[in-house]
Amino acid sequence: MARVDVVVHGRTYPVQCDDGQEDHVRRLAARLDGAAAEISGGVSSMLSDAHLLVLSSLMLLDEAETAQQEAASPKGAEGLPLFDEAAATVRVQEITARIEALAQRQDRS
């Protein structure tokens, strides 16, 4: 079993993983750190580490779910997903509303 130290939002965390998976764990931690930086830059700095982790995780899970849905969507002749501009616009509006709601709730705390 390997051990990797990862840094998320300025804090170092030890993580155990299978041998050979160290780089993969580092890449995942870098994505989480990026999400945390994006959220903490757009919302009050009064977020606790736990709250920031929850918001970052939700954002990344939303991205993963969207990617799964896109992978399952119908493909055109070139094997590329068919683009539905109306659906994309609605999705962007939904995500924007969710982020704005999170920011407003945080500002009230």
N, C-alpha and C positions, 0 to 999 in steps of 0.2 A: 504494500500500500504506500503510495507516494503522499507527500505533504507539500502544499503550495501555499505561500502567503500571498493573498490578494489585497488590493487596496480599493476601498469603495468609500467615496466622499471623505477622503483624507484619513480614514482609519484602516488599519491592517487587520485582516482576519485570516487565521489558519484554516485551510480546507484540506481534507483528505480526499484522495481520488485514486482510481486504479493507476497502476504504473503505465506510463505512456500517455496519460490524459492531461498532463500538466498544462501544456499549451492550450488545449481546449478550455480548461477551467479558467486560465488567464484571459482568454478571449471573451468568455462569458462574463467574467468579472468586469472587464473593460466596458462591455455593453451596459451592464448594470450601473457602473460608475458614470457613464455618459448620460444615462437616463436620470440618475440622481442629480447630476450637474444641470441638466436641462430643467428639471422641476425646481430645484432650489434657486435657480437664476430667475425663474418666472413667478415664484410665490414667496411670500414672506419668509425671511430667514429664521423665523421662530419655530420651524419644523423640528420635531425630535428626530433622532436617527431612525426610530421605529416607524414613525409616520412617513418619513422620506422613503424608507424601504418599501412600505406598502404602496405608496403612490408610484414609485419606480417599477415595482413588480406589476402593478395593474397596467401601466403603460406598455411594458414589454409583452405582457400576455395579450393585450389588445392587438399589438402588432403581429404576434404569432397567430392569433385567431384570424386576423385579416388575411395573412399569408396562406393559411389553410383553406380559407374560403376561395381565395383566388386560384389556388392550385386545383380546386375541385370545379372551378367554373368552366363553361364550354370553351373549346379552343377553335380558332380559325384554321384555315387551310395550311398556314405556315406553322401550326402547332403553338401559336401564341394565344394567350387568353383574349377573348373578345372584350373590347373596352366598352363599358356602359357609363357614359359621361354623367347621366342623371343619377345613377346609383353612386358614383364616385363623389359627386357634389353633395348628396345627402349624407354620405359617410363622413366627409370632411366637416360638414356642419354639425353632425352628432358629436364628433371628437372635440371640436372647438367648444361646443356647449358644455361637455363634460369637464374640460380643462378650466373653463371660466367658472363653472360651479364649484370646483375644487378650490380655486383661487379665492372666490368669495367666502367660502366656508372658512378657509384658513385666515383670511383677513378679519373675520368676526371673532376668531379665537384669541 
